[in-house]
Amino acid sequence: MRSKINITVATSINGKGGVATVLNTLNSGVFFNNWNMKLIASHYSESKYKGLNRLFLFASVFVKLVYFNLFYNVGIVHIHMSSRGSYLRKSLIVRFIKLFNNKIIIHLHGAEFQEFYKNESSLKKQAHIRNTFDLADSVIVLSTQWLAWAHSIVKEPSKVKIVYNAVPQLTLDRSVKQNASILFLGRLGERKGVADLIHAFKKLLAKDDSATLLLGGDGDIEFYKKLVDSLGIKNQVQFLGWVSGDEKNAYLAKADVYCLPSYNEGFPMGVLEAMSAGVAVVASTAGGIPDAISSGKEGLLITAGDVDGLADALLRITSDRALNDAFTLSAKNKFDQNFSEPVVFKVLDKIYNQLLG
């Protein structure tokens, strides 16, 4: 008798960004082990995977899918999908999997997928996207905002489910916390509102010259270094580069505030990590952030692009210690009840059991 397995198709688990973080959480927790999961990487971000190497890697996905279906009893193929190139690759994989008797889950991550669908796709391509989602047995989205959008494009809204991202419960030594230390983690770029954060931070310095801003992530670092220099605040701003693992946790332990003023988001892992670590959050209302943070209860939310509002929120949360502490306590409780690994894995287990039952 062939062994029963399930398959996850996604970007490399060793990559950077939110999807890789999600995969590592599923892999290090009990979920992948409980479901006898096999991982197939469809994409690597490393420079060595360019041109023909990238083509061969993509072709290998189909070879592996055939192999697993020949020698194993494959139940579910769980496909993690974003926009643009990721959609192109995964839409081909979805159609290939329909040749087998596998259940298909599309797990939508792309923060800009709605933009990709509405403004970057022709009517023909929009129809192709809708058909791709209709081919899936289940569609997973990351928040209530994304649920409403997905309902508008699929024929069977009942198959769309919310599964929040999960991160491990963090227990950090917060005695090293530095007041008015503001931490950003993510790719430095326009979508994340990094320029807005830098300008808001300059306004904050006019009220509190002890504040510091730490920018952790890759992206257009040189552009933002020039912006910081032009504003005359380079002594108060640190560029950390990409940070992960213990190094990231060390910065979270020291941070007074985690800030993410994004224009588009799915369900940002950094906000969840801050909630788990007991770091107060100031963020925009983009994507799934309001599912995690209710403004005035677990943190403060601002409208993306509102630099003055962002500066005011940062001043309020760094100057009022009682408020800061109240936010972190409420956020920690909400994290434990909604976004911890046991809670999220239970939701995924239910979807898997329904598909395989």
Protein Blocks (a to p, Z undefined) as FASTA:
>chain_A
ZZdddddddddfkbgcjklmmmmmmmmmmmlmmnopacddfbdfbfklgcjlmmmmmmmm
mmmmmmmmmmmccfbdcddddehjlmmmmmmmmmmmmmpccdcddddfblklmmmmmmmc
cfklmmmmmmmmmmpmbdcdfbfklmmmmmmmcfblmlpccdddddddddddfklpcghi
acdeddddfknommmmmmmmmmmmmmomkbccddededjfklmmmmmmmnopmmmpcceb
jaehjllmmmmmmpmbdcdfbfbdcbdfklmmmmmnopacdddfehjlmmmmcghilmcc
ddehilmlmmmmmmmmmmmmmlmmmmmmmmmmmmmmmmgmklmmmmmmmmmmmmmZZ
